[in-house]
Amino acid sequence: MLSIGDFETAVRVAREWMAAMVSEENDGTLLLAAWASQHLCWTDVDVPNETSFEEVWRDPDTAFGKRMGHVVTLIQSGAADVEGHRVTAGLVEAGDETLSFFAVGDASALLVADTARFCGVVTGTYEYRGSNGTPQRAVTVVGMFDCPENRARPRG
């Protein structure tokens, strides 16, 4: 997977393992996040939305592999190791929706409650327990935050 050089092929290959999951991320998310850590460019994800939250919840299989971007508010984030590649993972809010994200490139300037634009590929849905123990759900996206460093990031 890491030897794939173009975005469309990487998404197509990873899409075969994308799924709705409970309490863990799917293999398609992890494969695409590892690939993205080495190859993803801002121009790959900075496109008009190809799907919506409504479509993801109505028919997830149709939405997997499509791109979306939103202004989000950071809830939590931290460094994560995905298949030996360092990424930033966490949760953000986009209006009334929650995104579980795997971000590549630079996210170092973002602090909890900061807002930023995040664009990426829908790779799954994720169900988890909130801090009060109630069931929560999130759309999982692999992508990048909009910042000058990421806009200038060359393809690896």
N, CA, C and O atoms as a GROMACS GRO file, in nm:
protein
  624
    1MET      N    1   0.082  -0.120   0.000
    1MET     CA    2   0.000   0.000   0.000
    1MET      C    3   0.086   0.126   0.000
    1MET      O    4   0.055   0.221  -0.071
    2LEU      N    5   0.194   0.126   0.078
    2LEU     CA    6   0.276   0.247   0.087
    2LEU      C    7   0.346   0.280  -0.043
    2LEU      O    8   0.387   0.394  -0.064
    3SER      N    9   0.362   0.183  -0.131
    3SER     CA   10   0.429   0.209  -0.259
    3SER      C   11   0.336   0.273  -0.362
    3SER      O   12   0.382   0.318  -0.467
    4ILE      N   13   0.206   0.279  -0.333
    4ILE     CA   14   0.112   0.343  -0.426
    4ILE      C   15   0.141   0.492  -0.427
    4ILE      O   16   0.151   0.555  -0.322
    5GLY      N   17   0.154   0.549  -0.547
    5GLY     CA   18   0.192   0.689  -0.558
    5GLY      C   19   0.078   0.786  -0.572
    5GLY      O   20   0.095   0.905  -0.544
    6ASP      N   21  -0.040   0.740  -0.616
    6ASP     CA   22  -0.147   0.837  -0.641
    6ASP      C   23  -0.264   0.819  -0.544
    6ASP      O   24  -0.295   0.709  -0.499
    7PHE      N   25  -0.327   0.931  -0.516
    7PHE     CA   26  -0.435   0.939  -0.418
    7PHE      C   27  -0.553   0.849  -0.453
    7PHE      O   28  -0.600   0.773  -0.368
    8GLU      N   29  -0.601   0.856  -0.576
    8GLU     CA   30  -0.721   0.780  -0.614
    8GLU      C   31  -0.702   0.630  -0.597
    8GLU      O   32  -0.792   0.561  -0.550
    9THR      N   33  -0.585   0.579  -0.636
    9THR     CA   34  -0.558   0.436  -0.621
    9THR      C   35  -0.549   0.398  -0.474
    9THR      O   36  -0.601   0.294  -0.434
   10ALA      N   37  -0.484   0.481  -0.393
   10ALA     CA   38  -0.473   0.452  -0.250
   10ALA      C   39  -0.611   0.444  -0.184
   10ALA      O   40  -0.636   0.354  -0.104
   11VAL      N   41  -0.699   0.538  -0.218
   11VAL     CA   42  -0.834   0.536  -0.161
   11VAL      C   43  -0.909   0.412  -0.208
   11VAL      O   44  -0.977   0.347  -0.128
   12ARG      N   45  -0.898   0.379  -0.336
   12ARG     CA   46  -0.968   0.261  -0.390
   12ARG      C   47  -0.922   0.133  -0.320
   12ARG      O   48  -1.005   0.048  -0.287
   13VAL      N   49  -0.793   0.118  -0.298
   13VAL     CA   50  -0.741  -0.002  -0.232
   13VAL      C   51  -0.786  -0.007  -0.085
   13VAL      O   52  -0.833  -0.111  -0.039
   14ALA      N   53  -0.772   0.104  -0.013
   14ALA     CA   54  -0.810   0.107   0.129
   14ALA      C   55  -0.960   0.091   0.148
   14ALA      O   56  -1.004   0.038   0.250
   15ARG      N   57  -1.039   0.137   0.051
   15ARG     CA   58  -1.185   0.134   0.063
   15ARG      C   59  -1.238  -0.008   0.085
   15ARG      O   60  -1.342  -0.025   0.149
   16GLU      N   61  -1.169  -0.106   0.034
   16GLU     CA   62  -1.214  -0.245   0.051
   16GLU      C   63  -1.220  -0.287   0.197
   16GLU      O   64  -1.289  -0.383   0.231
   17TRP      N   65  -1.147  -0.215   0.285
   17TRP     CA   66  -1.144  -0.249   0.428
   17TRP      C   67  -1.213  -0.145   0.515
   17TRP      O   68  -1.205  -0.152   0.637
   18MET      N   69  -1.280  -0.047   0.454
   18MET     CA   70  -1.352   0.054   0.532
   18MET      C   71  -1.484  -0.004   0.579
   18MET      O   72  -1.550  -0.079   0.507
   19ALA      N   73  -1.523   0.033   0.704
   19ALA     CA   74  -1.645  -0.024   0.761
   19ALA      C   75  -1.695   0.060   0.877
   19ALA      O   76  -1.622   0.142   0.933
   20ALA      N   77  -1.819   0.037   0.913
   20ALA     CA   78  -1.875   0.093   1.036
   20ALA      C   79  -1.828   0.004   1.150
   20ALA      O   80  -1.840  -0.119   1.142
   21MET      N   81  -1.776   0.064   1.256
   21MET     CA   82  -1.716  -0.014   1.364
   21MET      C   83  -1.767   0.032   1.499
   21MET      O   84  -1.820   0.143   1.513
   22VAL      N   85  -1.751  -0.053   1.598
   22VAL     CA   86  -1.781  -0.019   1.736
   22VAL      C   87  -1.652  -0.025   1.815
   22VAL      O   88  -1.587  -0.130   1.820
   23SER      N   89  -1.614   0.085   1.876
   23SER     CA   90  -1.502   0.094   1.970
   23SER      C   91  -1.363   0.075   1.912
   23SER      O   92  -1.267   0.069   1.988
   24GLU      N   93  -1.348   0.065   1.782
   24GLU     CA   94  -1.214   0.057   1.724
   24GLU      C   95  -1.220   0.105   1.580
   24GLU      O   96  -1.327   0.113   1.520
   25GLU      N   97  -1.105   0.137   1.525
   25GLU     CA   98  -1.098   0.185   1.388
   25GLU      C   99  -1.086   0.067   1.292
   25GLU      O  100  -1.030  -0.037   1.328
   26ASN      N  101  -1.138   0.082   1.172
   26ASN     CA  102  -1.132  -0.026   1.074
   26ASN      C  103  -0.998  -0.028   1.002
   26ASN      O  104  -0.923   0.070   1.005
   27ASP      N  105  -0.968  -0.140   0.940
   27ASP     CA  106  -0.839  -0.157   0.871
   27ASP      C  107  -0.821  -0.059   0.756
   27ASP      O  108  -0.709  -0.016   0.729
   28GLY      N  109  -0.930  -0.022   0.687
   28GLY     CA  110  -0.920   0.074   0.578
   28GLY      C  111  -0.874   0.210   0.626
   28GLY      O  112  -0.795   0.276   0.558
   29THR      N  113  -0.923   0.252   0.742
   29THR     CA  114  -0.879   0.379   0.801
   29THR      C  115  -0.730   0.374   0.830
   29THR      O  116  -0.657   0.467   0.798
   30LEU      N  117  -0.686   0.266   0.892
   30LEU     CA  118  -0.545   0.254   0.930
   30LEU      C  119  -0.455   0.246   0.807
   30LEU      O  120  -0.348   0.307   0.805
   31LEU      N  121  -0.496   0.173   0.705
   31LEU     CA  122  -0.418   0.166   0.581
   31LEU      C  123  -0.405   0.303   0.515
   31LEU      O  124  -0.296   0.343   0.475
   32LEU      N  125  -0.518   0.374   0.504
   32LEU     CA  126  -0.514   0.505   0.438
   32LEU      C  127  -0.436   0.606   0.522
   32LEU      O  128  -0.365   0.689   0.465
   33ALA      N  129  -0.447   0.600   0.654
   33ALA     CA  130  -0.371   0.691   0.739
   33ALA      C  131  -0.221   0.668   0.724
   33ALA      O  132  -0.144   0.764   0.718
   34ALA      N  133  -0.179   0.542   0.719
   34ALA     CA  134  -0.037   0.512   0.698
   34ALA      C  135   0.010   0.564   0.563
   34ALA      O  136   0.116   0.626   0.553
   35TRP      N  137  -0.069   0.540   0.458
   35TRP     CA  138  -0.035   0.590   0.324
   35TRP      C  139  -0.029   0.743   0.325
   35TRP      O  140   0.066   0.802   0.274
   36ALA      N  141  -0.130   0.805   0.384
   36ALA     CA  142  -0.139   0.952   0.386
   36ALA      C  143  -0.021   1.015   0.458
   36ALA      O  144   0.024   1.123   0.420
   37SER      N  145   0.029   0.949   0.562
   37SER     CA  146   0.142   1.006   0.637
   37SER      C  147   0.264   1.026   0.548
   37SER      O  148   0.348   1.112   0.576
   38GLN      N  149   0.274   0.950   0.442
   38GLN     CA  150   0.388   0.960   0.350
   38GLN      C  151   0.357   1.034   0.221
   38GLN      O  152   0.447   1.091   0.160
   39HIS      N  153   0.231   1.036   0.178
   39HIS     CA  154   0.199   1.082   0.043
   39HIS      C  155   0.094   1.191   0.030
   39HIS      O  156   0.094   1.262  -0.071
   40LEU      N  157   0.005   1.209   0.126
   40LEU     CA  158  -0.110   1.298   0.107
   40LEU      C  159  -0.068   1.444   0.091
   40LEU      O  160   0.017   1.493   0.165
   41CYS      N  161  -0.129   1.511  -0.006
   41CYS     CA  162  -0.110   1.654  -0.029
   41CYS      C  163  -0.242   1.726  -0.003
   41CYS      O  164  -0.349   1.666  -0.012
   42TRP      N  165  -0.233   1.855   0.029
   42TRP     CA  166  -0.353   1.934   0.054
   42TRP      C  167  -0.447   1.932  -0.066
   42TRP      O  168  -0.569   1.926  -0.048
   43THR      N  169  -0.394   1.935  -0.186
   43THR     CA  170  -0.479   1.937  -0.305
   43THR      C  171  -0.558   1.807  -0.322
   43THR      O  172  -0.658   1.806  -0.394
   44ASP      N  173  -0.516   1.699  -0.258
   44ASP     CA  174  -0.592   1.573  -0.263
   44ASP      C  175  -0.726   1.585  -0.190
   44ASP      O  176  -0.823   1.520  -0.228
   45VAL      N  177  -0.730   1.667  -0.087
   45VAL     CA  178  -0.850   1.672  -0.002
   45VAL      C  179  -0.923   1.806  -0.007
   45VAL      O  180  -1.037   1.814   0.038
   46ASP      N  181  -0.861   1.908  -0.059
   46ASP     CA  182  -0.923   2.041  -0.068
   46ASP      C  183  -1.009   2.049  -0.194
   46ASP      O  184  -0.971   2.112  -0.293
   47VAL      N  185  -1.124   1.985  -0.187
   47VAL     CA  186  -1.219   1.979  -0.299
   47VAL      C  187  -1.359   2.004  -0.244
   47VAL      O  188  -1.380   1.994  -0.123
   48PRO      N  189  -1.456   2.037  -0.329
   48PRO     CA  190  -1.594   2.048  -0.280
   48PRO      C  191  -1.638   1.914  -0.218
   48PRO      O  192  -1.596   1.807  -0.262
   49ASN      N  193  -1.723   1.923  -0.117
   49ASN     CA  194  -1.770   1.802  -0.049
   49ASN      C  195  -1.833   1.705  -0.148
   49ASN      O  196  -1.916   1.742  -0.231
   50GLU      N  197  -1.791   1.579  -0.138
   50GLU     CA  198  -1.846   1.472  -0.221
   50GLU      C  199  -1.953   1.392  -0.147
   50GLU      O  200  -2.025   1.312  -0.207
   51THR      N  201  -1.963   1.414  -0.016
   51THR     CA  202  -2.064   1.347   0.066
   51THR      C  203  -2.104   1.438   0.179
   51THR      O  204  -2.049   1.547   0.194
   52SER      N  205  -2.199   1.394   0.258
   52SER     CA  206  -2.249   1.472   0.372
   52SER      C  207  -2.264   1.380   0.493
   52SER      O  208  -2.262   1.258   0.480
   53PHE      N  209  -2.279   1.441   0.610
   53PHE     CA  210  -2.305   1.360   0.729
   53PHE      C  211  -2.433   1.279   0.711
   53PHE      O  212  -2.440   1.163   0.751
   54GLU      N  213  -2.533   1.341   0.651
   54GLU     CA  214  -2.660   1.270   0.630
   54GLU      C  215  -2.640   1.144   0.547
   54GLU      O  216  -2.695   1.038   0.580
   55GLU      N  217  -2.560   1.153   0.439
   55GLU     CA  218  -2.535   1.036   0.356
   55GLU      C  219  -2.456   0.930   0.432
   55GLU      O  220  -2.484   0.811   0.420
   56VAL      N  221  -2.358   0.974   0.511
   56VAL     CA  222  -2.278   0.877   0.588
   56VAL      C  223  -2.368   0.797   0.681
   56VAL      O  224  -2.356   0.674   0.688
   57TRP      N  225  -2.459   0.863   0.751
   57TRP     CA  226  -2.545   0.792   0.846
   57TRP      C  227  -2.654   0.713   0.776
   57TRP      O  228  -2.696   0.609   0.827
   58ARG      N  229  -2.700   0.759   0.662
   58ARG     CA  230  -2.806   0.687   0.588
   58ARG      C  231  -2.750   0.563   0.519
   58ARG      O  232  -2.812   0.456   0.523
   59ASP      N  233  -2.633   0.576   0.455
   59ASP     CA  234  -2.576   0.466   0.376
   59ASP      C  235  -2.424   0.475   0.380
   59ASP      O  236  -2.362   0.521   0.284
   60PRO      N  237  -2.363   0.431   0.490
   60PRO     CA  238  -2.219   0.447   0.507
   60PRO      C  239  -2.136   0.390   0.392
   60PRO      O  240  -2.039   0.452   0.349
   61ASP      N  241  -2.172   0.273   0.342
   61ASP     CA  242  -2.093   0.211   0.236
   61ASP      C  243  -2.082   0.300   0.112
   61ASP      O  244  -1.980   0.298   0.043
   62THR      N  245  -2.185   0.377   0.084
   62THR     CA  246  -2.183   0.469  -0.030
   62THR      C  247  -2.090   0.587  -0.004
   62THR      O  248  -2.027   0.638  -0.096
   63ALA      N  249  -2.080   0.630   0.121
   63ALA     CA  250  -2.000   0.748   0.156
   63ALA      C  251  -1.852   0.718   0.174
   63ALA      O  252  -1.769   0.807   0.159
   64PHE      N  253  -1.817   0.593   0.207
   64PHE     CA  254  -1.676   0.560   0.230
   64PHE      C  255  -1.595   0.590   0.105
   64PHE      O  256  -1.635   0.556  -0.006
   65GLY      N  257  -1.479   0.654   0.124
   65GLY     CA  258  -1.391   0.687   0.013
   65GLY      C  259  -1.419   0.823  -0.048
   65GLY      O  260  -1.344   0.868  -0.134
   66LYS      N  261  -1.526   0.890  -0.004
   66LYS     CA  262  -1.558   1.023  -0.055
   66LYS      C  263  -1.497   1.129   0.037
   66LYS      O  264  -1.470   1.103   0.154
   67ARG      N  265  -1.477   1.248  -0.019
   67ARG     CA  266  -1.412   1.355   0.056
   67ARG      C  267  -1.513   1.455   0.112
   67ARG      O  268  -1.619   1.479   0.055
   68MET      N  269  -1.475   1.511   0.228
   68MET     CA  270  -1.552   1.619   0.288
   68MET      C  271  -1.459   1.711   0.366
   68MET      O  272  -1.354   1.668   0.413
   69GLY      N  273  -1.499   1.835   0.377
   69GLY     CA  274  -1.423   1.932   0.454
   69GLY      C  275  -1.518   2.020   0.533
   69GLY      O  276  -1.625   2.058   0.485
   70HIS      N  277  -1.478   2.053   0.656
   70HIS     CA  278  -1.563   2.135   0.743
   70HIS      C  279  -1.475   2.220   0.835
   70HIS      O  280  -1.362   2.183   0.866
   71VAL      N  281  -1.530   2.333   0.877
   71VAL     CA  282  -1.469   2.407   0.987
   71VAL      C  283  -1.507   2.332   1.113
   71VAL      O  284  -1.624   2.304   1.138
   72VAL      N  285  -1.406   2.298   1.192
   72VAL     CA  286  -1.427   2.212   1.308
   72VAL      C  287  -1.370   2.278   1.434
   72VAL      O  288  -1.288   2.370   1.426
   73THR      N  289  -1.415   2.229   1.548
   73THR     CA  290  -1.361   2.271   1.677
   73THR      C  291  -1.295   2.149   1.741
   73THR      O  292  -1.357   2.043   1.752
   74LEU      N  293  -1.171   2.166   1.782
   74LEU     CA  294  -1.095   2.054   1.838
   74LEU      C  295  -1.146   2.018   1.977
   74LEU      O  296  -1.156   2.103   2.066
   75ILE      N  297  -1.180   1.890   1.995
   75ILE     CA  298  -1.223   1.838   2.125
   75ILE      C  299  -1.104   1.775   2.197
   75ILE      O  300  -1.078   1.805   2.314
   76GLN      N  301  -1.033   1.688   2.127
   76GLN     CA  302  -0.914   1.624   2.184
   76GLN      C  303  -0.826   1.575   2.070
   76GLN      O  304  -0.874   1.544   1.961
   77SER      N  305  -0.696   1.569   2.098
   77SER     CA  306  -0.603   1.516   1.998
   77SER      C  307  -0.475   1.472   2.066
   77SER      O  308  -0.444   1.511   2.178
   78GLY      N  309  -0.403   1.388   1.994
   78GLY     CA  310  -0.275   1.341   2.044
   78GLY      C  311  -0.202   1.266   1.935
   78GLY      O  312  -0.260   1.228   1.833
   79ALA      N  313  -0.074   1.245   1.957
   79ALA     CA  314   0.007   1.170   1.862
   79ALA      C  315  -0.036   1.024   1.864
   79ALA      O  316  -0.067   0.969   1.970
   80ALA      N  317  -0.036   0.964   1.747
   80ALA     CA  318  -0.072   0.822   1.735
   80ALA      C  319   0.024   0.755   1.638
   80ALA      O  320   0.071   0.817   1.543
   81ASP      N  321   0.050   0.628   1.663
   81ASP     CA  322   0.133   0.548   1.574
   81ASP      C  323   0.040   0.458   1.493
   81ASP      O  324  -0.034   0.376   1.550
   82VAL      N  325   0.043   0.473   1.362
   82VAL     CA  326  -0.040   0.391   1.273
   82VAL      C  327   0.053   0.315   1.180
   82VAL      O  328   0.114   0.372   1.091
   83GLU      N  329   0.062   0.186   1.203
   83GLU     CA  330   0.147   0.100   1.118
   83GLU      C  331   0.289   0.156   1.110
   83GLU      O  332   0.353   0.151   1.004
   84GLY      N  333   0.339   0.208   1.222
   84GLY     CA  334   0.475   0.262   1.227
   84GLY      C  335   0.488   0.404   1.176
   84GLY      O  336   0.600   0.453   1.161
   85HIS      N  337   0.378   0.472   1.149
   85HIS     CA  338   0.380   0.609   1.099
   85HIS      C  339   0.310   0.700   1.199
   85HIS      O  340   0.202   0.668   1.248
   86ARG      N  341   0.373   0.813   1.228
   86ARG     CA  342   0.318   0.907   1.326
   86ARG      C  343   0.214   0.998   1.261
   86ARG      O  344   0.238   1.059   1.157
   87VAL      N  345   0.097   1.005   1.324
   87VAL     CA  346  -0.012   1.092   1.281
   87VAL      C  347  -0.070   1.158   1.406
   87VAL      O  348  -0.031   1.125   1.518
   88THR      N  349  -0.162   1.250   1.386
   88THR     CA  350  -0.238   1.307   1.496
   88THR      C  351  -0.379   1.250   1.489
   88THR      O  352  -0.440   1.250   1.382
   89ALA      N  353  -0.429   1.202   1.601
   89ALA     CA  354  -0.564   1.144   1.604
   89ALA      C  355  -0.644   1.210   1.714
   89ALA      O  356  -0.589   1.256   1.814
   90GLY      N  357  -0.776   1.215   1.693
   90GLY     CA  358  -0.860   1.274   1.796
   90GLY      C  359  -1.002   1.292   1.751
   90GLY      O  360  -1.049   1.226   1.658
   91LEU      N  361  -1.071   1.384   1.818
   91LEU     CA  362  -1.210   1.415   1.789
   91LEU      C  363  -1.226   1.564   1.767
   91LEU      O  364  -1.163   1.645   1.835
   92VAL      N  365  -1.311   1.600   1.672
   92VAL     CA  366  -1.349   1.739   1.647
   92VAL      C  367  -1.500   1.745   1.629
   92VAL      O  368  -1.564   1.646   1.597
   93GLU      N  369  -1.555   1.864   1.651
   93GLU     CA  370  -1.697   1.886   1.626
   93GLU      C  371  -1.712   1.973   1.502
   93GLU      O  372  -1.638   2.069   1.482
   94ALA      N  373  -1.810   1.936   1.420
   94ALA     CA  374  -1.849   2.016   1.304
   94ALA      C  375  -1.998   2.042   1.320
   94ALA      O  376  -2.080   1.960   1.278
   95GLY      N  377  -2.033   2.154   1.381
   95GLY     CA  378  -2.174   2.178   1.413
   95GLY      C  379  -2.222   2.076   1.514
   95GLY      O  380  -2.162   2.063   1.622
   96ASP      N  381  -2.328   2.004   1.482
   96ASP     CA  382  -2.383   1.902   1.571
   96ASP      C  383  -2.321   1.764   1.551
   96ASP      O  384  -2.359   1.669   1.619
   97GLU      N  385  -2.228   1.753   1.459
   97GLU     CA  386  -2.167   1.623   1.427
   97GLU      C  387  -2.026   1.613   1.487
   97GLU      O  388  -1.961   1.714   1.512
   98THR      N  389  -1.983   1.490   1.508
   98THR     CA  390  -1.848   1.464   1.559
   98THR      C  391  -1.770   1.386   1.455
   98THR      O  392  -1.822   1.293   1.393
   99LEU      N  393  -1.644   1.426   1.437
   99LEU     CA  394  -1.552   1.354   1.349
   99LEU      C  395  -1.444   1.291   1.434
   99LEU      O  396  -1.385   1.356   1.521
  100SER      N  397  -1.417   1.165   1.410
  100SER     CA  398  -1.298   1.098   1.461
  100SER      C  399  -1.195   1.111   1.350
  100SER      O  400  -1.217   1.061   1.240
  101PHE      N  401  -1.084   1.178   1.377
  101PHE     CA  402  -0.991   1.209   1.268
  101PHE      C  403  -0.854   1.146   1.287
  101PHE      O  404  -0.809   1.121   1.399
  102PHE      N  405  -0.790   1.122   1.174
  102PHE     CA  406  -0.649   1.089   1.165
  102PHE      C  407  -0.590   1.195   1.073
  102PHE      O  408  -0.616   1.194   0.953
  103ALA      N  409  -0.510   1.285   1.130
  103ALA     CA  410  -0.454   1.396   1.053
  103ALA      C  411  -0.306   1.373   1.027
  103ALA      O  412  -0.231   1.333   1.116
  104VAL      N  413  -0.266   1.400   0.904
  104VAL     CA  414  -0.124   1.395   0.868
  104VAL      C  415  -0.078   1.538   0.845
  104VAL      O  416  -0.158   1.630   0.839
  105GLY      N  417   0.053   1.554   0.833
  105GLY     CA  418   0.106   1.688   0.818
  105GLY      C  419   0.112   1.757   0.954
  105GLY      O  420   0.122   1.690   1.057
  106ASP      N  421   0.105   1.888   0.953
  106ASP     CA  422   0.122   1.968   1.074
  106ASP      C  423  -0.013   1.996   1.141
  106ASP      O  424  -0.105   2.047   1.077
  107ALA      N  425  -0.022   1.964   1.269
  107ALA     CA  426  -0.138   2.000   1.350
  107ALA      C  427  -0.092   2.056   1.483
  107ALA      O  428  -0.171   2.067   1.577
  108SER      N  429   0.036   2.092   1.492
  108SER     CA  430   0.098   2.128   1.620
  108SER      C  431   0.046   2.257   1.680
  108SER      O  432   0.053   2.274   1.802
  109ALA      N  433  -0.006   2.349   1.600
  109ALA     CA  434  -0.052   2.477   1.653
  109ALA      C  435  -0.192   2.470   1.714
  109ALA      O  436  -0.235   2.565   1.779
  110LEU      N  437  -0.262   2.360   1.693
  110LEU     CA  438  -0.401   2.351   1.739
  110LEU      C  439  -0.411   2.306   1.885
  110LEU      O  440  -0.346   2.211   1.927
  111LEU      N  441  -0.493   2.378   1.959
  111LEU     CA  442  -0.520   2.345   2.098
  111LEU      C  443  -0.668   2.314   2.115
  111LEU      O  444  -0.749   2.351   2.030
  112VAL      N  445  -0.703   2.247   2.223
  112VAL     CA  446  -0.843   2.216   2.250
  112VAL      C  447  -0.926   2.345   2.243
  112VAL      O  448  -0.886   2.448   2.297
  113ALA      N  449  -1.040   2.338   2.176
  113ALA     CA  450  -1.136   2.447   2.155
  113ALA      C  451  -1.098   2.539   2.039
  113ALA      O  452  -1.174   2.629   2.006
  114ASP      N  453  -0.981   2.520   1.977
  114ASP     CA  454  -0.946   2.596   1.857
  114ASP      C  455  -1.034   2.552   1.741
  114ASP      O  456  -1.080   2.438   1.737
  115THR      N  457  -1.056   2.644   1.647
  115THR     CA  458  -1.128   2.609   1.525
  115THR      C  459  -1.032   2.612   1.408
  115THR      O  460  -0.938   2.691   1.404
  116ALA      N  461  -1.057   2.524   1.313
  116ALA     CA  462  -0.974   2.515   1.192
  116ALA      C  463  -1.055   2.440   1.087
  116ALA      O  464  -1.155   2.375   1.118
  117ARG      N  465  -1.012   2.451   0.964
  117ARG     CA  466  -1.075   2.372   0.858
  117ARG      C  467  -1.003   2.238   0.850
  117ARG      O  468  -0.880   2.232   0.853
  118PHE      N  469  -1.081   2.130   0.839
  118PHE     CA  470  -1.025   1.996   0.825
  118PHE      C  471  -1.089   1.933   0.702
  118PHE      O  472  -1.211   1.933   0.689
  119CYS      N  473  -1.007   1.878   0.614
  119CYS     CA  474  -1.055   1.813   0.492
  119CYS      C  475  -0.994   1.674   0.484
  119CYS      O  476  -0.878   1.654   0.519
  120GLY      N  477  -1.074   1.578   0.438
  120GLY     CA  478  -1.021   1.443   0.427
  120GLY      C  479  -1.119   1.348   0.362
  120GLY      O  480  -1.218   1.388   0.301
  121VAL      N  481  -1.088   1.220   0.377
  121VAL     CA  482  -1.163   1.111   0.316
  121VAL      C  483  -1.241   1.038   0.425
  121VAL      O  484  -1.185   0.999   0.527
  122VAL      N  485  -1.370   1.019   0.403
  122VAL     CA  486  -1.453   0.942   0.496
  122VAL      C  487  -1.410   0.796   0.486
  122VAL      O  488  -1.413   0.737   0.378
  123THR      N  489  -1.370   0.739   0.600
  123THR     CA  490  -1.320   0.601   0.600
  123THR      C  491  -1.401   0.508   0.689
  123THR      O  492  -1.376   0.387   0.691
  124GLY      N  493  -1.496   0.562   0.763
  124GLY     CA  494  -1.575   0.475   0.849
  124GLY      C  495  -1.665   0.553   0.941
  124GLY      O  496  -1.672   0.676   0.936
  125THR      N  497  -1.734   0.480   1.024
  125THR     CA  498  -1.808   0.538   1.136
  125THR      C  499  -1.757   0.470   1.262
  125THR      O  500  -1.705   0.359   1.258
  126TYR      N  501  -1.774   0.539   1.372
  126TYR     CA  502  -1.714   0.496   1.497
  126TYR      C  503  -1.814   0.519   1.609
  126TYR      O  504  -1.864   0.631   1.624
  127GLU      N  505  -1.844   0.418   1.686
  127GLU     CA  506  -1.932   0.431   1.802
  127GLU      C  507  -1.848   0.416   1.928
  127GLU      O  508  -1.761   0.329   1.936
  128TYR      N  509  -1.874   0.503   2.026
  128TYR     CA  510  -1.795   0.502   2.148
  128TYR      C  511  -1.882   0.552   2.264
  128TYR      O  512  -1.993   0.600   2.242
  129ARG      N  513  -1.831   0.541   2.384
  129ARG     CA  514  -1.900   0.591   2.503
  129ARG      C  515  -1.845   0.730   2.535
  129ARG      O  516  -1.723   0.748   2.545
  130GLY      N  517  -1.935   0.826   2.552
  130GLY     CA  518  -1.894   0.961   2.590
  130GLY      C  519  -1.847   0.964   2.734
  130GLY      O  520  -1.854   0.864   2.805
  131SER      N  521  -1.799   1.081   2.778
  131SER     CA  522  -1.746   1.093   2.914
  131SER      C  523  -1.852   1.065   3.020
  131SER      O  524  -1.819   1.028   3.133
  132ASN      N  525  -1.980   1.083   2.984
  132ASN     CA  526  -2.087   1.053   3.079
  132ASN      C  527  -2.142   0.912   3.062
  132ASN      O  528  -2.241   0.875   3.126
  133GLY      N  529  -2.078   0.831   2.976
  133GLY     CA  530  -2.117   0.692   2.958
  133GLY      C  531  -2.224   0.668   2.853
  133GLY      O  532  -2.259   0.553   2.827
  134THR      N  533  -2.275   0.774   2.792
  134THR     CA  534  -2.379   0.756   2.690
  134THR      C  535  -2.318   0.721   2.556
  134THR      O  536  -2.207   0.766   2.524
  135PRO      N  537  -2.388   0.642   2.476
  135PRO     CA  538  -2.337   0.608   2.343
  135PRO      C  539  -2.324   0.732   2.255
  135PRO      O  540  -2.414   0.817   2.252
  136GLN      N  541  -2.215   0.742   2.184
  136GLN     CA  542  -2.188   0.852   2.092
  136GLN      C  543  -2.149   0.791   1.958
  136GLN      O  544  -2.115   0.673   1.949
  137ARG      N  545  -2.155   0.873   1.853
  137ARG     CA  546  -2.111   0.825   1.722
  137ARG      C  547  -2.032   0.936   1.653
  137ARG      O  548  -2.053   1.054   1.677
  138ALA      N  549  -1.942   0.893   1.567
  138ALA     CA  550  -1.859   0.987   1.493
  138ALA      C  551  -1.835   0.932   1.353
  138ALA      O  552  -1.835   0.811   1.331
  139VAL      N  553  -1.814   1.022   1.260
  139VAL     CA  554  -1.770   0.987   1.125
  139VAL      C  555  -1.618   0.989   1.127
  139VAL      O  556  -1.558   1.086   1.174
  140THR      N  557  -1.555   0.884   1.078
  140THR     CA  558  -1.409   0.876   1.076
  140THR      C  559  -1.357   0.930   0.944
  140THR      O  560  -1.404   0.892   0.837
  141VAL      N  561  -1.256   1.020   0.954
  141VAL     CA  562  -1.200   1.086   0.836
  141VAL      C  563  -1.048   1.087   0.848
  141VAL      O  564  -0.994   1.116   0.955
  142VAL      N  565  -0.980   1.054   0.738
  142VAL     CA  566  -0.834   1.066   0.728
  142VAL      C  567  -0.806   1.188   0.642
  142VAL      O  568  -0.855   1.196   0.530
  143GLY      N  569  -0.727   1.283   0.693
  143GLY     CA  570  -0.702   1.403   0.614
  143GLY      C  571  -0.600   1.496   0.676
  143GLY      O  572  -0.503   1.453   0.739
  144MET      N  573  -0.624   1.627   0.656
  144MET     CA  574  -0.530   1.731   0.699
  144MET      C  575  -0.606   1.853   0.749
  144MET      O  576  -0.718   1.881   0.705
  145PHE      N  577  -0.542   1.926   0.842
  145PHE     CA  578  -0.592   2.056   0.881
  145PHE      C  579  -0.537   2.160   0.783
  145PHE      O  580  -0.426   2.146   0.731
  146ASP      N  581  -0.617   2.263   0.759
  146ASP     CA  582  -0.579   2.370   0.667
  146ASP      C  583  -0.486   2.467   0.739
  146ASP      O  584  -0.530   2.546   0.823
  147CYS      N  585  -0.358   2.461   0.705
  147CYS     CA  586  -0.259   2.555   0.758
  147CYS      C  587  -0.151   2.572   0.651
  147CYS      O  588  -0.138   2.488   0.563
  148PRO      N  589  -0.073   2.680   0.659
  148PRO     CA  590   0.027   2.705   0.554
  148PRO      C  591   0.125   2.589   0.533
  148PRO      O  592   0.162   2.559   0.420
  149GLU      N  593   0.166   2.524   0.642
  149GLU     CA  594   0.260   2.413   0.630
  149GLU      C  595   0.201   2.298   0.550
  149GLU      O  596   0.270   2.236   0.469
  150ASN      N  597   0.074   2.269   0.571
  150ASN     CA  598   0.010   2.159   0.498
  150ASN      C  599  -0.020   2.197   0.354
  150ASN      O  600  -0.014   2.112   0.265
  151ARG      N  601  -0.052   2.324   0.330
  151ARG     CA  602  -0.075   2.368   0.192
  151ARG      C  603   0.053   2.355   0.108
  151ARG      O  604   0.047   2.333  -0.012
  152ALA      N  605   0.168   2.370   0.174
  152ALA     CA  606   0.297   2.363   0.104
  152ALA      C  607   0.357   2.224   0.103
  152ALA      O  608   0.463   2.203   0.042
  153ARG      N  609   0.294   2.128   0.167
  153ARG     CA  610   0.349   1.993   0.179
  153ARG      C  611   0.355   1.925   0.042
  153ARG      O  612   0.252   1.911  -0.025
  154PRO      N  613   0.474   1.882   0.000
  154PRO     CA  614   0.485   1.812  -0.129
  154PRO      C  615   0.441   1.667  -0.116
  154PRO      O  616   0.440   1.611  -0.006
  155ARG      N  617   0.406   1.607  -0.228
  155ARG     CA  618   0.373   1.464  -0.227
  155ARG      C  619   0.501   1.386  -0.197
  155ARG      O  620   0.606   1.412  -0.254
  156GLY      N  621   0.489   1.290  -0.105
  156GLY     CA  622   0.604   1.210  -0.066
  156GLY      C  623   0.640   1.105  -0.166
  156GLY      O  624   0.735   1.030  -0.145
   0.00000   0.00000   0.00000
